[in-house]
Amino acid sequence: MQVRVRYAETDQMGYVYHGNYAQYYEITRVEALRSLGIRYRDLERRGVLLPVLELRSKFIRPAFYDDLLTIHLRVESLPETRVTFHHEIENENGDTINLGQVTLVFVDGVTFKPTKADSYLLEKFEPFFN
């Protein structure tokens, strides 16, 4: 997926403000799931919530206004009660500028307690792990 850096996303030094990387991760994650036929809205309607449990971000090089960033996403294992998304962001030169990892936990929308991944979601993910 690609994202073009908007002026409002930069700080006084002209770098992309570090807090915006979490938004880039979310945009990529939501669109990747959508491409598999999984919409967050549908999961929530099924009573499954996916709050962030952990977020890590390693800043290697800065990104600047109007840079076209390419964000690669991978999931290394079939989700169980958690799913971890690994992000690698490259600039237009193909240089890796950021590495991110976001772990979400499956939560029952009524009890707000952790639960196993919804079968609907697992059916969509399974072909990538068999």
N, CA, C and O atoms as a Tinker XYZ file with bonds, in Angstrom:
   520  protein
     1  N      0.843000   -1.167000    0.000000    73     2
     2  CA     0.000000    0.000000    0.000000    64     1     3
     3  C      0.892000    1.236000    0.000000    63     2     4     5
     4  O      2.007000    1.214000    0.522000    81     3
     5  N      0.387000    2.309000   -0.591000    73     3     6
     6  CA     1.149000    3.553000   -0.623000    64     5     7
     7  C      0.377000    4.689000    0.044000    63     6     8     9
     8  O     -0.849000    4.765000   -0.029000    81     7
     9  N      1.134000    5.563000    0.694000    73     7    10
    10  CA     0.579000    6.735000    1.363000    64     9    11
    11  C      1.481000    7.919000    1.010000    63    10    12    13
    12  O      2.706000    7.824000    1.092000    81    11
    13  N      0.866000    9.028000    0.618000    73    11    14
    14  CA     1.638000   10.241000    0.355000    64    13    15
    15  C      1.584000   11.103000    1.613000    63    14    16    17
    16  O      0.510000   11.355000    2.160000    81    15
    17  N      2.759000   11.552000    2.066000    73    15    18
    18  CA     2.843000   12.355000    3.281000    64    17    19
    19  C      2.212000   13.714000    3.034000    63    18    20    21
    20  O      2.577000   14.418000    2.093000    81    19
    21  N      1.264000   14.078000    3.884000    73    19    22
    22  CA     0.599000   15.378000    3.809000    64    21    23
    23  C      1.337000   16.382000    4.709000    63    22    24    25
    24  O      1.980000   16.000000    5.686000    81    23
    25  N      1.232000   17.641000    4.368000    73    23    26
    26  CA     1.937000   18.693000    5.107000    64    25    27
    27  C      1.579000   18.660000    6.591000    63    26    28    29
    28  O      2.453000   18.830000    7.441000    81    27
    29  N      0.328000   18.447000    6.902000    73    27    30
    30  CA    -0.139000   18.446000    8.292000    64    29    31
    31  C      0.461000   17.311000    9.116000    63    30    32    33
    32  O      0.360000   17.322000   10.343000    81    31
    33  N      1.086000   16.329000    8.460000    73    31    34
    34  CA     1.671000   15.192000    9.174000    64    33    35
    35  C      3.130000   15.423000    9.567000    63    34    36    37
    36  O      3.758000   14.556000   10.175000    81    35
    37  N      3.669000   16.602000    9.216000    73    35    38
    38  CA     5.076000   16.871000    9.506000    64    37    39
    39  C      5.208000   17.782000   10.728000    63    38    40    41
    40  O      4.291000   18.520000   11.085000    81    39
    41  N      6.384000   17.701000   11.351000    73    39    42
    42  CA     6.654000   18.534000   12.521000    64    41    43
    43  C      7.500000   19.752000   12.126000    63    42    44    45
    44  O      7.718000   19.999000   10.940000    81    43
    45  N      7.964000   20.496000   13.103000    73    43    46
    46  CA     8.718000   21.718000   12.844000    64    45    47
    47  C     10.020000   21.452000   12.088000    63    46    48    49
    48  O     10.524000   22.334000   11.393000    81    47
    49  N     10.569000   20.236000   12.222000    73    47    50
    50  CA    11.812000   19.893000   11.513000    64    49    51
    51  C     11.547000   19.466000   10.077000    63    50    52    53
    52  O     12.477000   19.269000    9.296000    81    51
    53  N     10.256000   19.324000    9.733000    73    51    54
    54  CA     9.899000   18.879000    8.393000    64    53    55
    55  C      9.802000   17.369000    8.268000    63    54    56    57
    56  O      9.539000   16.851000    7.183000    81    55
    57  N     10.015000   16.652000    9.377000    73    55    58
    58  CA     9.892000   15.195000    9.405000    64    57    59
    59  C      8.440000   14.804000    9.638000    63    58    60    61
    60  O      7.671000   15.577000   10.209000    81    59
    61  N      8.061000   13.607000    9.197000    73    59    62
    62  CA     6.756000   13.075000    9.589000    64    61    63
    63  C      6.794000   12.895000   11.102000    63    62    64    65
    64  O      7.684000   12.237000   11.639000    81    63
    65  N      5.825000   13.485000   11.774000    73    63    66
    66  CA     5.726000   13.375000   13.231000    64    65    67
    67  C      5.563000   11.907000   13.617000    63    66    68    69
    68  O      4.767000   11.187000   13.013000    81    67
    69  N      6.316000   11.464000   14.621000    73    67    70
    70  CA     6.360000   10.041000   14.973000    64    69    71
    71  C      4.989000    9.429000   15.266000    63    70    72    73
    72  O      4.766000    8.255000   14.970000    81    71
    73  N      4.081000   10.198000   15.836000    73    71    74
    74  CA     2.754000    9.676000   16.166000    64    73    75
    75  C      1.931000    9.297000   14.942000    63    74    76    77
    76  O      0.985000    8.517000   15.050000    81    75
    77  N      2.280000    9.840000   13.784000    73    75    78
    78  CA     1.528000    9.527000   12.569000    64    77    79
    79  C      1.801000    8.124000   12.037000    63    78    80    81
    80  O      1.013000    7.598000   11.252000    81    79
    81  N      2.899000    7.518000   12.452000    73    79    82
    82  CA     3.194000    6.172000   11.971000    64    81    83
    83  C      2.126000    5.171000   12.422000    63    82    84    85
    84  O      1.808000    4.233000   11.690000    81    83
    85  N      1.582000    5.363000   13.606000    73    83    86
    86  CA     0.504000    4.475000   14.078000    64    85    87
    87  C     -0.702000    4.553000   13.142000    63    86    88    89
    88  O     -1.368000    3.546000   12.902000    81    87
    89  N     -0.983000    5.751000   12.610000    73    87    90
    90  CA    -2.073000    5.893000   11.647000    64    89    91
    91  C     -1.737000    5.193000   10.339000    63    90    92    93
    92  O     -2.606000    4.570000    9.730000    81    91
    93  N     -0.487000    5.288000    9.901000    73    91    94
    94  CA    -0.081000    4.595000    8.675000    64    93    95
    95  C     -0.252000    3.083000    8.856000    63    94    96    97
    96  O     -0.709000    2.392000    7.946000    81    95
    97  N      0.120000    2.573000   10.045000    73    95    98
    98  CA    -0.049000    1.143000   10.309000    64    97    99
    99  C     -1.531000    0.763000   10.238000    63    98   100   101
   100  O     -1.896000   -0.255000    9.649000    81    99
   101  N     -2.368000    1.591000   10.844000    73    99   102
   102  CA    -3.796000    1.275000   10.868000    64   101   103
   103  C     -4.402000    1.311000    9.471000    63   102   104   105
   104  O     -5.168000    0.419000    9.104000    81   103
   105  N     -4.069000    2.324000    8.696000    73   103   106
   106  CA    -4.590000    2.424000    7.333000    64   105   107
   107  C     -4.217000    1.167000    6.540000    63   106   108   109
   108  O     -5.052000    0.582000    5.851000    81   107
   109  N     -2.967000    0.771000    6.650000    73   107   110
   110  CA    -2.492000   -0.402000    5.918000    64   109   111
   111  C     -3.181000   -1.666000    6.398000    63   110   112   113
   112  O     -3.605000   -2.489000    5.587000    81   111
   113  N     -3.296000   -1.830000    7.713000    73   111   114
   114  CA    -3.927000   -3.009000    8.297000    64   113   115
   115  C     -5.391000   -3.129000    7.869000    63   114   116   117
   116  O     -5.836000   -4.203000    7.465000    81   115
   117  N     -6.128000   -2.041000    7.957000    73   115   118
   118  CA    -7.550000   -2.051000    7.604000    64   117   119
   119  C     -7.737000   -2.373000    6.122000    63   118   120   121
   120  O     -8.613000   -3.160000    5.763000    81   119
   121  N     -6.923000   -1.773000    5.268000    73   119   122
   122  CA    -7.053000   -2.018000    3.829000    64   121   123
   123  C     -6.594000   -3.420000    3.443000    63   122   124   125
   124  O     -7.159000   -4.029000    2.534000    81   123
   125  N     -5.573000   -3.934000    4.126000    73   123   126
   126  CA    -5.130000   -5.311000    3.857000    64   125   127
   127  C     -6.235000   -6.297000    4.227000    63   126   128   129
   128  O     -6.511000   -7.231000    3.474000    81   127
   129  N     -6.862000   -6.098000    5.373000    73   127   130
   130  CA    -7.968000   -6.978000    5.773000    64   129   131
   131  C     -9.130000   -6.849000    4.792000    63   130   132   133
   132  O     -9.760000   -7.845000    4.439000    81   131
   133  N     -9.412000   -5.629000    4.356000    73   131   134
   134  CA   -10.493000   -5.409000    3.386000    64   133   135
   135  C    -10.211000   -6.172000    2.090000    63   134   136   137
   136  O    -11.126000   -6.723000    1.478000    81   135
   137  N     -8.935000   -6.201000    1.674000    73   135   138
   138  CA    -8.588000   -6.917000    0.448000    64   137   139
   139  C     -8.799000   -8.428000    0.588000    63   138   140   141
   140  O     -8.945000   -9.132000   -0.411000    81   139
   141  N     -8.814000   -8.921000    1.826000    73   139   142
   142  CA    -9.110000  -10.340000    2.079000    64   141   143
   143  C    -10.607000  -10.597000    2.238000    63   142   144   145
   144  O    -11.040000  -11.736000    2.408000    81   143
   145  N    -11.389000   -9.518000    2.180000    73   143   146
   146  CA   -12.833000   -9.657000    2.370000    64   145   147
   147  C    -13.254000   -9.520000    3.820000    63   146   148   149
   148  O    -14.359000   -9.921000    4.187000    81   147
   149  N    -12.381000   -8.956000    4.651000    73   147   150
   150  CA   -12.667000   -8.770000    6.076000    64   149   151
   151  C    -12.789000   -7.276000    6.341000    63   150   152   153
   152  O    -11.846000   -6.517000    6.115000    81   151
   153  N    -13.954000   -6.862000    6.820000    73   151   154
   154  CA   -14.122000   -5.461000    7.202000    64   153   155
   155  C    -14.234000   -5.377000    8.717000    63   154   156   157
   156  O    -14.945000   -6.167000    9.339000    81   155
   157  N    -13.525000   -4.413000    9.313000    73   155   158
   158  CA   -13.606000   -4.222000   10.760000    64   157   159
   159  C    -15.065000   -4.102000   11.198000    63   158   160   161
   160  O    -15.478000   -4.663000   12.212000    81   159
   161  N    -15.815000   -3.371000   10.422000    73   159   162
   162  CA   -17.221000   -3.155000   10.755000    64   161   163
   163  C    -17.963000   -4.491000   10.879000    63   162   164   165
   164  O    -18.779000   -4.671000   11.784000    81   163
   165  N    -17.675000   -5.424000    9.965000    73   163   166
   166  CA   -18.333000   -6.729000   10.008000    64   165   167
   167  C    -17.909000   -7.521000   11.244000    63   166   168   169
   168  O    -18.731000   -8.194000   11.867000    81   167
   169  N    -16.633000   -7.441000   11.594000    73   167   170
   170  CA   -16.172000   -8.127000   12.807000    64   169   171
   171  C    -16.884000   -7.571000   14.036000    63   170   172   173
   172  O    -17.333000   -8.324000   14.900000    81   171
   173  N    -16.982000   -6.253000   14.104000    73   171   174
   174  CA   -17.650000   -5.631000   15.248000    64   173   175
   175  C    -19.130000   -6.003000   15.300000    63   174   176   177
   176  O    -19.678000   -6.213000   16.382000    81   175
   177  N    -19.773000   -6.086000   14.149000    73   175   178
   178  CA   -21.180000   -6.509000   14.113000    64   177   179
   179  C    -21.337000   -7.948000   14.574000    63   178   180   181
   180  O    -22.393000   -8.326000   15.082000    81   179
   181  N    -20.294000   -8.756000   14.401000    73   179   182
   182  CA   -20.292000  -10.154000   14.847000    64   181   183
   183  C    -19.933000  -10.252000   16.327000    63   182   184   185
   184  O    -19.863000  -11.346000   16.886000    81   183
   185  N    -19.705000   -9.096000   16.957000    73   183   186
   186  CA   -19.404000   -9.071000   18.389000    64   185   187
   187  C    -17.938000   -9.244000   18.725000    63   186   188   189
   188  O    -17.600000   -9.592000   19.856000    81   187
   189  N    -17.053000   -9.005000   17.751000    73   187   190
   190  CA   -15.615000   -9.151000   17.973000    64   189   191
   191  C    -14.954000   -7.777000   17.878000    63   190   192   193
   192  O    -15.112000   -7.064000   16.887000    81   191
   193  N    -14.215000   -7.422000   18.922000    73   191   194
   194  CA   -13.466000   -6.178000   18.929000    64   193   195
   195  C    -11.981000   -6.507000   18.840000    63   194   196   197
   196  O    -11.564000   -7.594000   19.240000    81   195
   197  N    -11.183000   -5.588000   18.323000    73   195   198
   198  CA    -9.752000   -5.811000   18.145000    64   197   199
   199  C     -8.947000   -4.620000   18.680000    63   198   200   201
   200  O     -8.383000   -3.863000   17.891000    81   199
   201  N     -8.885000   -4.443000   19.998000    73   199   202
   202  CA    -8.075000   -3.348000   20.519000    64   201   203
   203  C     -6.581000   -3.641000   20.377000    63   202   204   205
   204  O     -6.160000   -4.796000   20.310000    81   203
   205  N     -5.805000   -2.579000   20.335000    73   203   206
   206  CA    -4.347000   -2.709000   20.250000    64   205   207
   207  C     -3.819000   -3.117000   21.622000    63   206   208   209
   208  O     -4.125000   -2.491000   22.637000    81   207
   209  N     -3.028000   -4.169000   21.628000    73   207   210
   210  CA    -2.383000   -4.643000   22.844000    64   209   211
   211  C     -0.968000   -4.068000   22.959000    63   210   212   213
   212  O     -0.511000   -3.705000   24.043000    81   211
   213  N     -0.295000   -3.998000   21.817000    73   211   214
   214  CA     1.086000   -3.522000   21.827000    64   213   215
   215  C      1.408000   -2.878000   20.481000    63   214   216   217
   216  O      0.952000   -3.336000   19.433000    81   215
   217  N      2.199000   -1.813000   20.529000    73   215   218
   218  CA     2.645000   -1.133000   19.319000    64   217   219
   219  C      4.125000   -0.806000   19.482000    63   218   220   221
   220  O      4.536000   -0.192000   20.467000    81   219
   221  N      4.909000   -1.223000   18.506000    73   219   222
   222  CA     6.341000   -0.914000   18.483000    64   221   223
   223  C      6.662000   -0.207000   17.176000    63   222   224   225
   224  O      6.064000   -0.486000   16.136000    81   223
   225  N      7.611000    0.708000   17.248000    73   223   226
   226  CA     7.994000    1.425000   16.047000    64   225   227
   227  C      9.477000    1.763000   16.122000    63   226   228   229
   228  O      9.944000    2.329000   17.110000    81   227
   229  N     10.208000    1.415000   15.080000    73   227   230
   230  CA    11.632000    1.733000   14.997000    64   229   231
   231  C     11.829000    2.709000   13.849000    63   230   232   233
   232  O     11.479000    2.421000   12.704000    81   231
   233  N     12.390000    3.861000   14.166000    73   231   234
   234  CA    12.603000    4.919000   13.186000    64   233   235
   235  C     14.037000    4.848000   12.673000    63   234   236   237
   236  O     14.991000    5.027000   13.431000    81   235
   237  N     14.172000    4.584000   11.384000    73   235   238
   238  CA    15.489000    4.399000   10.782000    64   237   239
   239  C     15.937000    5.655000   10.041000    63   238   240   241
   240  O     17.072000    6.108000   10.195000    81   239
   241  N     15.032000    6.212000    9.234000    73   239   242
   242  CA    15.278000    7.450000    8.495000    64   241   243
   243  C     13.994000    8.260000    8.540000    63   242   244   245
   244  O     12.912000    7.695000    8.700000    81   243
   245  N     14.096000    9.575000    8.403000    73   243   246
   246  CA    12.866000   10.379000    8.400000    64   245   247
   247  C     12.136000   10.315000    7.057000    63   246   248   249
   248  O     12.731000   10.044000    6.014000    81   247
   249  N     10.864000   10.566000    7.118000    73   247   250
   250  CA    10.046000   10.794000    5.919000    64   249   251
   251  C      9.682000   12.272000    5.935000    63   250   252   253
   252  O      9.611000   12.897000    6.993000    81   251
   253  N      9.451000   12.821000    4.746000    73   251   254
   254  CA     9.209000   14.255000    4.606000    64   253   255
   255  C      7.916000   14.519000    3.827000    63   254   256   257
   256  O      7.348000   13.631000    3.190000    81   255
   257  N      7.484000   15.772000    3.907000    73   255   258
   258  CA     6.300000   16.205000    3.164000    64   257   259
   259  C      6.397000   15.783000    1.702000    63   258   260   261
   260  O      7.436000   15.936000    1.060000    81   259
   261  N      5.303000   15.256000    1.198000    73   259   262
   262  CA     5.101000   14.847000   -0.189000    64   261   263
   263  C      5.838000   13.569000   -0.577000    63   262   264   265
   264  O      5.767000   13.153000   -1.734000    81   263
   265  N      6.545000   12.933000    0.362000    73   263   266
   266  CA     7.144000   11.627000    0.072000    64   265   267
   267  C      6.039000   10.611000   -0.185000    63   266   268   269
   268  O      5.001000   10.630000    0.476000    81   267
   269  N      6.267000    9.741000   -1.130000    73   267   270
   270  CA     5.359000    8.628000   -1.377000    64   269   271
   271  C      5.941000    7.419000   -0.657000    63   270   272   273
   272  O      7.000000    6.910000   -1.025000    81   271
   273  N      5.241000    6.973000    0.364000    73   271   274
   274  CA     5.708000    5.864000    1.185000    64   273   275
   275  C      5.027000    4.577000    0.754000    63   274   276   277
   276  O      3.830000    4.564000    0.470000    81   275
   277  N      5.783000    3.512000    0.708000    73   275   278
   278  CA     5.226000    2.183000    0.437000    64   277   279
   279  C      5.286000    1.405000    1.735000    63   278   280   281
   280  O      6.337000    1.297000    2.366000    81   279
   281  N      4.139000    0.864000    2.125000    73   279   282
   282  CA     4.047000    0.141000    3.398000    64   281   283
   283  C      3.761000   -1.321000    3.097000    63   282   284   285
   284  O      2.728000   -1.670000    2.525000    81   283
   285  N      4.704000   -2.166000    3.498000    73   283   286
   286  CA     4.553000   -3.612000    3.344000    64   285   287
   287  C      4.029000   -4.173000    4.658000    63   286   288   289
   288  O      4.413000   -3.721000    5.737000    81   287
   289  N      3.157000   -5.152000    4.556000    73   287   290
   290  CA     2.525000   -5.729000    5.744000    64   289   291
   291  C      2.590000   -7.239000    5.655000    63   290   292   293
   292  O      2.370000   -7.820000    4.592000    81   291
   293  N      2.893000   -7.870000    6.779000    73   291   294
   294  CA     2.851000   -9.329000    6.826000    64   293   295
   295  C      2.341000   -9.786000    8.183000    63   294   296   297
   296  O      2.493000   -9.102000    9.195000    81   295
   297  N      1.737000  -10.950000    8.170000    73   295   298
   298  CA     1.296000  -11.634000    9.381000    64   297   299
   299  C      2.015000  -12.970000    9.347000    63   298   300   301
   300  O      1.889000  -13.721000    8.380000    81   299
   301  N      2.768000  -13.270000   10.398000    73   299   302
   302  CA     3.637000  -14.445000   10.372000    64   301   303
   303  C      2.979000  -15.734000   10.853000    63   302   304   305
   304  O      3.493000  -16.825000   10.602000    81   303
   305  N      1.850000  -15.614000   11.539000    73   303   306
   306  CA     1.184000  -16.830000   12.016000    64   305   307
   307  C     -0.327000  -16.625000   12.024000    63   306   308   309
   308  O     -0.825000  -15.504000   12.132000    81   307
   309  N     -1.032000  -17.730000   11.908000    73   307   310
   310  CA    -2.494000  -17.707000   11.921000    64   309   311
   311  C     -2.970000  -17.167000   13.263000    63   310   312   313
   312  O     -2.513000  -17.639000   14.304000    81   311
   313  N     -3.868000  -16.198000   13.270000    73   311   314
   314  CA    -4.336000  -15.604000   14.523000    64   313   315
   315  C     -4.992000  -16.634000   15.441000    63   314   316   317
   316  O     -5.670000  -17.557000   14.989000    81   315
   317  N     -4.771000  -16.448000   16.732000    73   315   318
   318  CA    -5.461000  -17.253000   17.749000    64   317   319
   319  C     -6.258000  -16.288000   18.623000    63   318   320   321
   320  O     -7.358000  -15.887000   18.245000    81   319
   321  N     -5.727000  -15.913000   19.775000    73   319   322
   322  CA    -6.386000  -14.870000   20.574000    64   321   323
   323  C     -5.769000  -13.507000   20.284000    63   322   324   325
   324  O     -6.287000  -12.471000   20.699000    81   323
   325  N     -4.645000  -13.532000   19.560000    73   323   326
   326  CA    -3.949000  -12.307000   19.168000    64   325   327
   327  C     -3.539000  -12.424000   17.713000    63   326   328   329
   328  O     -3.427000  -13.519000   17.162000    81   327
   329  N     -3.319000  -11.277000   17.108000    73   327   330
   330  CA    -2.756000  -11.248000   15.765000    64   329   331
   331  C     -1.738000  -10.107000   15.731000    63   330   332   333
   332  O     -2.016000   -8.992000   16.172000    81   331
   333  N     -0.560000  -10.411000   15.202000    73   331   334
   334  CA     0.502000   -9.411000   15.120000    64   333   335
   335  C      0.772000   -9.073000   13.657000    63   334   336   337
   336  O      1.001000   -9.951000   12.824000    81   335
   337  N      0.738000   -7.782000   13.374000    73   335   338
   338  CA     1.013000   -7.260000   12.037000    64   337   339
   339  C      2.396000   -6.630000   12.044000    63   338   340   341
   340  O      2.719000   -5.829000   12.921000    81   339
   341  N      3.207000   -6.993000   11.065000    73   339   342
   342  CA     4.553000   -6.450000   10.923000    64   341   343
   343  C      4.552000   -5.504000    9.725000    63   342   344   345
   344  O      4.153000   -5.878000    8.622000    81   343
   345  N      5.002000   -4.282000    9.959000    73   343   346
   346  CA     5.003000   -3.241000    8.934000    64   345   347
   347  C      6.429000   -2.844000    8.589000    63   346   348   349
   348  O      7.281000   -2.718000    9.469000    81   347
   349  N      6.680000   -2.649000    7.308000    73   347   350
   350  CA     7.954000   -2.100000    6.852000    64   349   351
   351  C      7.612000   -0.961000    5.900000    63   350   352   353
   352  O      6.916000   -1.154000    4.903000    81   351
   353  N      8.108000    0.219000    6.220000    73   351   354
   354  CA     7.818000    1.392000    5.405000    64   353   355
   355  C      9.073000    1.784000    4.643000    63   354   356   357
   356  O     10.155000    1.908000    5.216000    81   355
   357  N      8.906000    1.979000    3.331000    73   355   358
   358  CA    10.003000    2.389000    2.456000    64   357   359
   359  C      9.687000    3.747000    1.851000    63   358   360   361
   360  O      8.526000    4.094000    1.633000    81   359
   361  N     10.746000    4.512000    1.584000    73   359   362
   362  CA    10.565000    5.777000    0.867000    64   361   363
   363  C     10.611000    5.511000   -0.638000    63   362   364   365
   364  O     10.691000    4.361000   -1.070000    81   363
   365  N     10.562000    6.572000   -1.421000    73   363   366
   366  CA    10.521000    6.428000   -2.886000    64   365   367
   367  C     11.798000    5.839000   -3.460000    63   366   368   369
   368  O     11.791000    5.319000   -4.576000    81   367
   369  N     12.893000    5.913000   -2.715000    73   367   370
   370  CA    14.160000    5.331000   -3.164000    64   369   371
   371  C     14.268000    3.856000   -2.826000    63   370   372   373
   372  O     15.248000    3.201000   -3.180000    81   371
   373  N     13.249000    3.330000   -2.132000    73   371   374
   374  CA    13.287000    1.931000   -1.723000    64   373   375
   375  C     14.037000    1.700000   -0.426000    63   374   376   377
   376  O     14.292000    0.556000   -0.048000    81   375
   377  N     14.395000    2.788000    0.266000    73   375   378
   378  CA    15.086000    2.663000    1.551000    64   377   379
   379  C     14.066000    2.393000    2.651000    63   378   380   381
   380  O     13.022000    3.042000    2.714000    81   379
   381  N     14.375000    1.442000    3.508000    73   379   382
   382  CA    13.521000    1.196000    4.669000    64   381   383
   383  C     13.703000    2.352000    5.639000    63   382   384   385
   384  O     14.821000    2.659000    6.052000    81   383
   385  N     12.585000    2.996000    6.001000    73   383   386
   386  CA    12.672000    4.137000    6.914000    64   385   387
   387  C     12.050000    3.841000    8.280000    63   386   388   389
   388  O     12.335000    4.534000    9.256000    81   387
   389  N     11.201000    2.813000    8.349000    73   387   390
   390  CA    10.505000    2.518000    9.599000    64   389   391
   391  C     10.106000    1.052000    9.632000    63   390   392   393
   392  O      9.715000    0.474000    8.618000    81   391
   393  N     10.214000    0.465000   10.817000    73   391   394
   394  CA     9.706000   -0.881000   11.055000    64   393   395
   395  C      8.705000   -0.792000   12.194000    63   394   396   397
   396  O      8.982000   -0.180000   13.226000    81   395
   397  N      7.546000   -1.400000   12.008000    73   395   398
   398  CA     6.521000   -1.347000   13.041000    64   397   399
   399  C      5.918000   -2.709000   13.286000    63   398   400   401
   400  O      5.895000   -3.573000   12.409000    81   399
   401  N      5.434000   -2.878000   14.490000    73   399   402
   402  CA     4.762000   -4.117000   14.861000    64   401   403
   403  C      3.572000   -3.746000   15.735000    63   402   404   405
   404  O      3.712000   -3.032000   16.728000    81   403
   405  N      2.398000   -4.243000   15.350000    73   403   406
   406  CA     1.183000   -3.961000   16.104000    64   405   407
   407  C      0.511000   -5.286000   16.431000    63   406   408   409
   408  O      0.233000   -6.092000   15.542000    81   407
   409  N      0.255000   -5.500000   17.714000    73   407   410
   410  CA    -0.446000   -6.701000   18.153000    64   409   411
   411  C     -1.832000   -6.306000   18.632000    63   410   412   413
   412  O     -1.991000   -5.428000   19.480000    81   411
   413  N     -2.834000   -6.973000   18.067000    73   411   414
   414  CA    -4.223000   -6.770000   18.461000    64   413   415
   415  C     -4.700000   -8.019000   19.181000    63   414   416   417
   416  O     -4.232000   -9.124000   18.905000    81   415
   417  N     -5.620000   -7.839000   20.093000    73   415   418
   418  CA    -6.185000   -8.975000   20.814000    64   417   419
   419  C     -7.675000   -9.054000   20.477000    63   418   420   421
   420  O     -8.360000   -8.034000   20.402000    81   419
   421  N     -8.163000  -10.275000   20.275000    73   419   422
   422  CA    -9.581000  -10.485000   20.011000    64   421   423
   423  C    -10.333000  -10.410000   21.330000    63   422   424   425
   424  O     -9.996000  -11.102000   22.291000    81   423
   425  N    -11.366000   -9.553000   21.367000    73   423   426
   426  CA   -12.134000   -9.328000   22.584000    64   425   427
   427  C    -13.613000   -9.505000   22.271000    63   426   428   429
   428  O    -14.111000   -9.006000   21.263000    81   427
   429  N    -14.308000  -10.222000   23.149000    73   427   430
   430  CA   -15.759000  -10.389000   23.023000    64   429   431
   431  C    -16.416000   -9.035000   23.254000    63   430   432   433
   432  O    -16.152000   -8.386000   24.266000    81   431
   433  N    -17.266000   -8.602000   22.332000    73   431   434
   434  CA   -17.899000   -7.294000   22.392000    64   433   435
   435  C    -18.889000   -7.115000   23.515000    63   434   436   437
   436  O    -19.277000   -5.985000   23.812000    81   435
   437  N    -19.315000   -8.205000   24.159000    73   435   438
   438  CA   -20.260000   -8.130000   25.280000    64   437   439
   439  C    -19.522000   -8.172000   26.612000    63   438   440   441
   440  O    -19.753000   -7.337000   27.487000    81   439
   441  N    -18.634000   -9.150000   26.759000    73   439   442
   442  CA   -17.932000   -9.325000   28.039000    64   441   443
   443  C    -16.644000   -8.523000   28.128000    63   442   444   445
   444  O    -16.122000   -8.298000   29.220000    81   443
   445  N    -16.135000   -8.094000   26.992000    73   443   446
   446  CA   -14.866000   -7.376000   26.893000    64   445   447
   447  C    -13.696000   -8.211000   27.425000    63   446   448   449
   448  O    -12.712000   -7.674000   27.933000    81   447
   449  N    -13.824000   -9.521000   27.296000    73   447   450
   450  CA   -12.756000  -10.435000   27.690000    64   449   451
   451  C    -12.126000  -11.024000   26.436000    63   450   452   453
   452  O    -12.790000  -11.178000   25.411000    81   451
   453  N    -10.842000  -11.352000   26.524000    73   451   454
   454  CA   -10.187000  -11.970000   25.367000    64   453   455
   455  C    -10.904000  -13.230000   24.923000    63   454   456   457
   456  O    -11.450000  -13.978000   25.735000    81   455
   457  N    -10.891000  -13.446000   23.621000    73   455   458
   458  CA   -11.553000  -14.607000   23.038000    64   457   459
   459  C    -10.702000  -15.109000   21.878000    63   458   460   461
   460  O     -9.753000  -14.443000   21.464000    81   459
   461  N    -11.036000  -16.260000   21.365000    73   459   462
   462  CA   -10.322000  -16.788000   20.192000    64   461   463
   463  C    -10.774000  -16.043000   18.937000    63   462   464   465
   464  O    -11.860000  -15.464000   18.886000    81   463
   465  N     -9.915000  -16.079000   17.943000    73   463   466
   466  CA   -10.230000  -15.438000   16.663000    64   465   467
   467  C    -11.517000  -16.015000   16.092000    63   466   468   469
   468  O    -11.757000  -17.220000   16.165000    81   467
   469  N    -12.318000  -15.165000   15.540000    73   467   470
   470  CA   -13.583000  -15.519000   14.922000    64   469   471
   471  C    -13.347000  -16.456000   13.731000    63   470   472   473
   472  O    -12.419000  -16.237000   12.953000    81   471
   473  N    -14.164000  -17.482000   13.582000    73   471   474
   474  CA   -14.002000  -18.440000   12.477000    64   473   475
   475  C    -14.098000  -17.750000   11.119000    63   474   476   477
   476  O    -13.433000  -18.151000   10.164000    81   475
   477  N    -14.926000  -16.713000   11.037000    73   475   478
   478  CA   -15.063000  -15.920000    9.814000    64   477   479
   479  C    -13.697000  -15.372000    9.390000    63   478   480   481
   480  O    -13.333000  -15.440000    8.216000    81   479
   481  N    -12.952000  -14.832000   10.346000    73   479   482
   482  CA   -11.647000  -14.273000   10.054000    64   481   483
   483  C    -10.647000  -15.372000    9.724000    63   482   484   485
   484  O     -9.868000  -15.233000    8.781000    81   483
   485  N    -10.656000  -16.455000   10.479000    73   483   486
   486  CA    -9.716000  -17.553000   10.247000    64   485   487
   487  C     -9.877000  -18.159000    8.860000    63   486   488   489
   488  O     -8.887000  -18.519000    8.223000    81   487
   489  N    -11.108000  -18.275000    8.388000    73   487   490
   490  CA   -11.357000  -18.812000    7.048000    64   489   491
   491  C    -10.681000  -17.947000    5.980000    63   490   492   493
   492  O    -10.188000  -18.467000    4.979000    81   491
   493  N    -10.659000  -16.645000    6.193000    73   491   494
   494  CA   -10.038000  -15.720000    5.245000    64   493   495
   495  C     -8.509000  -15.793000    5.290000    63   494   496   497
   496  O     -7.847000  -15.677000    4.259000    81   495
   497  N     -7.953000  -15.985000    6.493000    73   495   498
   498  CA    -6.509000  -16.041000    6.673000    64   497   499
   499  C     -5.900000  -17.397000    6.316000    63   498   500   501
   500  O     -4.765000  -17.462000    5.844000    81   499
   501  N     -6.636000  -18.460000    6.536000    73   499   502
   502  CA    -6.092000  -19.810000    6.436000    64   501   503
   503  C     -5.361000  -20.123000    5.137000    63   502   504   505
   504  O     -4.304000  -20.751000    5.197000    81   503
   505  N     -5.854000  -19.727000    3.972000    73   503   506
   506  CA    -5.129000  -20.060000    2.730000    64   505   507
   507  C     -3.684000  -19.566000    2.701000    63   506   508   509
   508  O     -2.857000  -20.129000    1.985000    81   507
   509  N     -3.374000  -18.539000    3.459000    73   507   510
   510  CA    -2.021000  -17.990000    3.455000    64   509   511
   511  C     -1.061000  -18.781000    4.348000    63   510   512   513
   512  O      0.149000  -18.553000    4.318000    81   511
   513  N     -1.599000  -19.706000    5.138000    73   511   514
   514  CA    -0.772000  -20.459000    6.067000    64   513   515
   515  C     -0.796000  -21.960000    5.802000    63   514   516   517
   516  O     -0.234000  -22.723000    6.588000    81   515
   517  N     -1.425000  -22.403000    4.726000    73   515   518
   518  CA    -1.471000  -23.830000    4.361000    64   517   519
   519  C     -0.739000  -24.075000    3.056000    63   518   520
   520  O     -0.671000  -25.212000    2.590000    81   519
